Amino acid sequence: MDGDIMGSIQSLKGTRDILPDEVAYWQWVEGAARRQFAQAAYQEIRTPIFEDTALFARGIGEATDVVGKEMYTFTDKGNRSTTLRPENTAGVVRAYIQNGLAAKGGIQRLWYSGPMFRYEQPQGGRQRQFNQLGAEVLGSKDPRADGEVIALAQDLLQGLGLVNLTMDLNSVGDRSDRAAYREALVAYLTPYKDDLDADSQDRLNRNPLRILDSKDRRTQEIVAAAPNLSAYLSPESKTFFDRVQQSLSDLNISYRLNPRLVRGLDYYTHTAFEIQSADLGAQATVCGGGRYDGLVEQLGGPATPAVGWAMGLERLMLLLKGLGPAPQSAFDFYVVSRGEAAQAQALKLAQALRRQGFSAELDLSGSAFAKQFKRADRSGAVACLILGEDEAIAQTLQLKWLSSGQQASYGQAALLQDPAALRQQLQQARAAMSEA
């Protein structure tokens, strides 16, 4: 179509491109997460981006803002109600049931990473298409499982160099506890109904616990004197929560009790937690999660205790960018060439190096050597391989160590004959670059 008529097509509101300069941060996090999960025996699971709408309506709760206001739901060509996943715990549980993971017995430790979708006003660190990293433990009712998943999140964030982190912790009890508390909360709030903000008025009968999360100042003043959920916990729930706190103390993980923390999804039971950063302003939560012992059974599986968390990657990226450049391994070789024969040989040389496990960037500009050398200096490579007309005729090359400027001539075939020796030279040059 004629571009003048159509105009420039832009990305949709609430979506954004992740460009190569920024991808380094994502790869940094993904690499750290993979190592962390592998050390703790968590296995990766990948679920579909879209699911049957009923999964989220039943799992998350029809009275939640996510289901009521924020889901991307459409009717597909088979006349099925389909939804882009707004979160992934429900999808992981569906996969756990459908694929018979429950029948295998034992404990399933799973993790995932990928895009989620919610139709809400874009804000700092949250888009309509956003990314989450998550961990789930299914099959354990041991409070130590809560301690383990929380420690996993803390270790990941601290290992990335983040500071100024705090953790809020609460118990939302079991269904009976919450039913009793809900009745007491509604009784307290009803006389103040006209003073509540519009969203809280709507939630009063649908999902009153969410009023505790309101950011409206007048509503917060009213809620400040509301009864605490902790007063409605059964002895069993209190004992469980005490053991969770003991696990965290044993792991030297600091936290603060927040009786107003309820999280936004209906499937939470017992433990609820959020990890926040003081460097993010109003949208401070980096990671949140808790226990959801009833969800597997609610979605048609056997009664299965479970606990997990999700971490917003866009908010995490905002924090990491404040720490400086993402760590990157120095590239091995930057290959420059001039002249038809040299350029053909340079292509073959770069590919031969890659096949032996080295990283090599081939300059394709065809520009003068001086310009190519400047790009080599900016590339972050350890060494520059130079081929001109003389080298093409002699089947040689010049190898220049970019940190020291030292240069030597090699036969092209000879350079590739001893990969181990070449790797050792690269390691020594990298060490010198680090010291400099």
N, C-alpha and C positions, 0 to 999 in steps of 0.2 A: 504494500500500500504506500502511496505517496506520503513521505515523511512530512512535507509541508502541510498536507491536509490533516494528517493524523496527529501530528505533534509528537513530542518526545514522550515515550511511555515511561512512567515512574513506578517505583515499587509502591505497593499498597501501604496505607497508613497502618502503623503498628508492625511493620516488617522492616528489616534492614539487611544490607549486604555485609558480610564479614570478609573484608579484603585481606590480601596476603600479609600485609604488615601486622594486622591484628590476629591472624590465624596462629601466629607463633605463641600467643598467650593461651589460646584454646588447646593447642598441642601440648603445651607445658602442663596444663591442668589434666588433660586426658592421660598423658603419660604417668603423671604422679598418681592419679586415681587408679589406673591399671595396676601399678606396682603395689599400692596400698591394699587394694582388694585381693590381689593374688597372695599377699603375705597373710591375709586373714581367711583364706580358703573360700572367698566369695566367687561365684561363677557368673559370667555375663549372660543376660537374657535380652532378646530383642523381640518386641511385640509390635503389632501393626499400629500405624499412625491413626487409623480410623477403626471404630468399633460400633457394634450395635448400641444405639442410644440408651437402651434399657440397662446396659451395664453400668453406666454412670448415674442414671436416675435411681437405680436400686442401690448402687454401691456408695455413691457420694451423698445422696439424699436429695429428694425433690425440693425440699425447703431451703436448700443452700443457695447462696448467690451464684455459685458456679453453675449449677444446673438450671436455676431459674432465669438467669440473666446473661451468662457469659459464654455458653457453649456454641460452637459452630456446628449446627445441626442442619442436615439437608435430607431430602428424599432421593435415593439413588434410582438408577434406571430399572431396578427390580422392585421398586416401590417399597423399599426398606428404609426406615428411619436410621440414619447413619450420622455419627458425630466424630469430629476430629478430637483426639484425646486431649482433655483439659489437664490431666495429670496421669500418672502411669501406675499407681498402686493397684487400681481396679483392674487394669489390663494384665498386670503381673499375676494377680489372683485368678483372673479368668484363665490365663495360660496354665497356671498351677493346677487348676481343677480339670480343664479340658484335656491336658496331656498326661494326666495320671501321675503327676509328681507327688501328690499326696499318698498314692498307693505304694510308692517306693519306701515310705517310712523314713524315720529319722528327721533331721533338720535340713531345710533347704536355705542356703545362704546365696542370695541373688543380688546382682546389681545391674543397672541400666543407665543409658545416657541417650538423650535425643530431644527432638522438638515437641513442644506442647502448644495448645492453642486456646486462648480465651479472648472473647470480645469484650475488652475493657479499655478505658482511657489509657493510652501509652504514658509511661512515666519512667523516671530514672531507673535503669536496670530491669525494666519489664516491658516487653513488647507483646503484641497480640500473637505473634509466633515467638515463643521463647524456648529456652533450652534448660533442661534439668538433668542433674546427675542424681541417682538414687540408689539406696541399698535397702534390702528387705530380708528379714529372717523369719521364715515360716516353720512352725512346728515346735516352738519352745515357749513354755510359760514361765521359764526361769527368769527372775528379775535381772540376772546377770546378762541376759541377752540385750536388755535395754541399755545396760552399762556398756556392753560391747559396741553396739551400733553408735551410741553417742561418742564413745572414745574414738571410733573410726572416723567420724566426721571431724572431731576436734584435731586429731592427728593430721588429717589431710589438710585442713585449713592452716594449722600452725606450720606444717612442713612446707607450705607454699610461702611462708614468711609473713603471714598476716598477724597483726597485733590488734590491740583495742577491741578484743572480742569478749562478749559476755553471753551467758546462757541463762535463760529463764526456764523454770521447771515447774510443773504442776501435775496433779492427778485429777482427771475428770471422772474417775470411778467407773463402775460398770453401769449397765442400763438402768438397773433399779435405783442406784445412787442418783443418776442424772434425772430420772423421772421425778424423784422426790425434790431434788433441787430446782428443777424447772418449775414445779408447782409453787414453790416458795418464792422464786424469782419473779414469776408472773404476778403473784399476789403483791409483792413489794412494788413492782414497776407500774402496775395498772393505774394507781392514783396519779401517777406522773405522766400518763400517756400523752397529754397535750403538750407537755414540755420537752418531750423527746424529739430528736431529729426525725425527718420523714422516713428514712430507711429503718430506724429503730422502731418507729410506730408500726411499720409493715412487718417487722420481725417479731413483734411482741407475742403474737399467737402462732406464727409459723416456725420460728427458730430463735427463741428468746436468749439463748446462751450467746448468740453472736452479738447481742447488744453490748456485752462486756468488752468487745473489741472496738466499739465505736470511737471515732476520732473527734466527734463533735464535743466541744468543750462543755456545754450545758449537760449533755447526756453523760459525760464523764463525771461531772459533779454529782449527778443523781446516782450513778452506779457506784460511786465511792462508798456510799453507805449501805449498799445492797448486801444481803447475806452472802457468805463465802461458801463455795462448793465443798470445801474441806470439812465443814460442819455436817455434811450430809453423807460422807463416806462411811461405808460399812466397816466393821472391824477388820474384815478380810482385805478390803481395799486399802485401808490405812497400813496394814502390815506389809502388803505388797509394795506400797510406795516407800515405806521405811527401808525396805531391802534395796530398792532402786537407789535411794539416796546413799545407802551404805556402800553400794557398788561404786558409785561415783567418788565417794570419799576415799575408798580403797585405791582408786586410780588417780588420786590427786587432781580430780577435775572439779573446778570451782563452779558454783551455780548460785542463783538466787531464786527463792520460792516466789512465784507470781500467781496468786489465787485467781486472777482474772484471765489467765491464759487458757483458752479453750480450743484454739485452732479452728479452721473454717469448715471442716468436713465432718459429716455425721458419723463416719465409721470409727472415730477415735474412742478408745477405752483406756482407763488407767493413765499411763504416762503420756504427757504432752510436753514438748520442749521446743524452744527456738534458740538459735545462735544468732546474735546480732553484732553488727559492727558500728562503733561510734563514728566511723569515717564515712557513713552512707547517708547521714541526715535522717529525714522522716521515714524513708523506705529502708529500714535498717536491717531487716531479717535476711540473712544469707542462707540459712538452713533451718528447716523445721520438720518435725515428725512426731512419732509416738507409737503407742501400741494400738492395734486394731483387732482384738481377739474374736470379734463376731463377724468379720467381713467375709471370710471364706464360706462359712455356713450360710450367710445371708445371700451369697451368690450361687448357692446350690451345691457346695462341697461339704466335706465332713467338718465338724467342729475343729478348728485349728487356731491356736494362738499365734500371733504374729506381731512384729514390731519393725519399724523402718523409718527412713527419712528421705527428703528430697532437698536438693541444693540448687538454687537459681544461678545458672552460669553467667548470665549477663551482669548480675550484680557482683558476682565474684570477679568478673573481668574489670569492672570499675575499680575495685580495690587493688587488683594486681597491677594495673597500669600506674597507679599511684606509687608503686614500689620501684618503678623503673622498667627498663627493657626486659623482655622475657629471655631467660637463658637459652642460648642456642649453641649447638656444636659448630665449631669452625669447619667450613667446607674444605675439602681436601685440595682440589685443583681448579684453577681458572685457566682455560685454554684459549690463547690468542693466536691468530694466524693472518698472513698476508700473502696473496698470490693464489692463483687457481689450484696449483698442485699442493701447496701447503694447506690450503683450506680443506681439500679433500682428505689429506692425511690427518688433519686435526680432527675431523669428524670421526674417522676410524679410531684414532687414538682415544678420544673421549669415550667412545662406546666400549672399547676394550678395557679401559680403566673401570667403567661402571660394572662390566661383567665380572671383574675380579673383586668387586665389593667396595671400590673407592667411589667417592662422590666427585663429580666433575661437571663444571659449567662451561659450555662452549660459547664463545663470543661469536654471534652470527651477524654482527653489524657490517663487516667488511670495511670498517673505517681505518684510519691511519693507526700505526702502532701506538702512538702517544695517547690517543683517546682510549684505545683498548687497555693500555696499562693503567690509566686512571680508573677505569671500571674495575680492573682486577684489584686495585688497592682498596676500592670501596666494597668489594664483594664479600669480604670476610673470609676469603680462602686462605689456606696455609701457604700454598705455593702457586706460582704461575708457570705454565708450560708455554713456550714460545716457538712457533714454527714460521720461518720466512722462506724465501726462495732458496737460499743457500742450504738451509736445513732440509728442505724438500728434496733437493738433489742428493744430499749426502745421507738421507734417511736418519737424520739426527733431530735433536731438539735441545732447547735451552731450558733448564729448570732453575727458576729464581725463587728463593725463600723470601716471602714478602715481609716477614718481620725483621730480618737481618739485612736483606738486600744481596746476600751471597748468591752467586750464579755459577752453574756448571753445565757442561755439554754432556749429553748422553745419546747413545744410539736408541732409536725408538723401540726396537725389539728388546734391547738390554734393559730398558726401564721396567719392562713388564715381566722379565724373567724371574725376578725374586720378589714377589709381593710382600713376603714377611719382612724383608729388609726395608722395603719402601714404607711399610706401615710403621716400623720402628723409627725411621727418620721423621715421619709425620708426627709421631707422638712426642719426639724430642723437640720438634719445632713448636708444637702446641704448648708444651710446657714452658718454653722460652717466651711465647706470646702471653701466657698467663702471668708469668713473673714480671713482664714489662708492664 
